[in-house]
Amino acid sequence: MNSDSVIQLLQNGFRLSVGATAALIESLQDSQKREEFLAKLMHSELSELVAELTDKGEITEQEAREFVDSLWQQRNQQNQPSQPDSQTSSDVPGTSATTTTDNPVVSPNVQQELQELTDQVAALRKELEKLRSENHQS
């Protein structure tokens, strides 16, 4: 088994986990989706369900990346100086820039979602490390 197939397997496993988590959260939040999801679980082939959850995980991963990118972009825009022609201490060789900015106002829902996503990533990372250590022991 080459390293590309291992990476692809891990990536698909990650996406499957994210997709299953997203489907679970959706089913907990909406009773109609819960019924649809349970019906799919009962009547779908396992390979179809895995493919669907993997696709859902890939979409969720892309949405999360876009969300984080937009947060970084907003933060970078807020941190840019109002006068681009002025020289900052970071423009002078041998010095570093130190700026103080107020914390941007972020809605509590966004902060909570970001924290939940961070916790999920940490849990997945921990699980991945556990699997890697088990794999090395075998």
MODELLER restraints for C-alpha pairs under 7 A, 6 or more apart:
rsr = mdl.restraints
at = mdl.atoms
rsr.add(forms.Gaussian(group=physical.xy_distance, feature=features.Distance(at['CA:12:A'], at['CA:54:A']), mean=6.60, stdev=0.5))
rsr.add(forms.Gaussian(group=physical.xy_distance, feature=features.Distance(at['CA:15:A'], at['CA:54:A']), mean=5.13, stdev=0.5))
rsr.add(forms.Gaussian(group=physical.xy_distance, feature=features.Distance(at['CA:15:A'], at['CA:57:A']), mean=4.35, stdev=0.5))
rsr.add(forms.Gaussian(group=physical.xy_distance, feature=features.Distance(at['CA:15:A'], at['CA:58:A']), mean=5.58, stdev=0.5))
rsr.add(forms.Gaussian(group=physical.xy_distance, feature=features.Distance(at['CA:16:A'], at['CA:50:A']), mean=6.80, stdev=0.5))
rsr.add(forms.Gaussian(group=physical.xy_distance, feature=features.Distance(at['CA:16:A'], at['CA:53:A']), mean=5.45, stdev=0.5))
rsr.add(forms.Gaussian(group=physical.xy_distance, feature=features.Distance(at['CA:16:A'], at['CA:54:A']), mean=4.25, stdev=0.5))
rsr.add(forms.Gaussian(group=physical.xy_distance, feature=features.Distance(at['CA:16:A'], at['CA:57:A']), mean=5.74, stdev=0.5))
rsr.add(forms.Gaussian(group=physical.xy_distance, feature=features.Distance(at['CA:18:A'], at['CA:57:A']), mean=4.75, stdev=0.5))
rsr.add(forms.Gaussian(group=physical.xy_distance, feature=features.Distance(at['CA:19:A'], at['CA:53:A']), mean=4.61, stdev=0.5))
rsr.add(forms.Gaussian(group=physical.xy_distance, feature=features.Distance(at['CA:19:A'], at['CA:54:A']), mean=5.70, stdev=0.5))
rsr.add(forms.Gaussian(group=physical.xy_distance, feature=features.Distance(at['CA:19:A'], at['CA:56:A']), mean=4.77, stdev=0.5))
rsr.add(forms.Gaussian(group=physical.xy_distance, feature=features.Distance(at['CA:19:A'], at['CA:57:A']), mean=3.58, stdev=0.5))
rsr.add(forms.Gaussian(group=physical.xy_distance, feature=features.Distance(at['CA:20:A'], at['CA:53:A']), mean=5.72, stdev=0.5))
rsr.add(forms.Gaussian(group=physical.xy_distance, feature=features.Distance(at['CA:26:A'], at['CA:33:A']), mean=6.71, stdev=0.5))
rsr.add(forms.Gaussian(group=physical.xy_distance, feature=features.Distance(at['CA:27:A'], at['CA:33:A']), mean=5.10, stdev=0.5))
rsr.add(forms.Gaussian(group=physical.xy_distance, feature=features.Distance(at['CA:27:A'], at['CA:34:A']), mean=3.96, stdev=0.5))
rsr.add(forms.Gaussian(group=physical.xy_distance, feature=features.Distance(at['CA:27:A'], at['CA:37:A']), mean=6.92, stdev=0.5))
rsr.add(forms.Gaussian(group=physical.xy_distance, feature=features.Distance(at['CA:28:A'], at['CA:34:A']), mean=6.57, stdev=0.5))
rsr.add(forms.Gaussian(group=physical.xy_distance, feature=features.Distance(at['CA:88:A'], at['CA:97:A']), mean=6.99, stdev=0.5))
rsr.add(forms.Gaussian(group=physical.xy_distance, feature=features.Distance(at['CA:89:A'], at['CA:95:A']), mean=6.00, stdev=0.5))
rsr.add(forms.Gaussian(group=physical.xy_distance, feature=features.Distance(at['CA:89:A'], at['CA:96:A']), mean=6.15, stdev=0.5))
rsr.add(forms.Gaussian(group=physical.xy_distance, feature=features.Distance(at['CA:89:A'], at['CA:97:A']), mean=5.38, stdev=0.5))
rsr.add(forms.Gaussian(group=physical.xy_distance, feature=features.Distance(at['CA:90:A'], at['CA:96:A']), mean=4.71, stdev=0.5))
rsr.add(forms.Gaussian(group=physical.xy_distance, feature=features.Distance(at['CA:90:A'], at['CA:97:A']), mean=4.50, stdev=0.5))
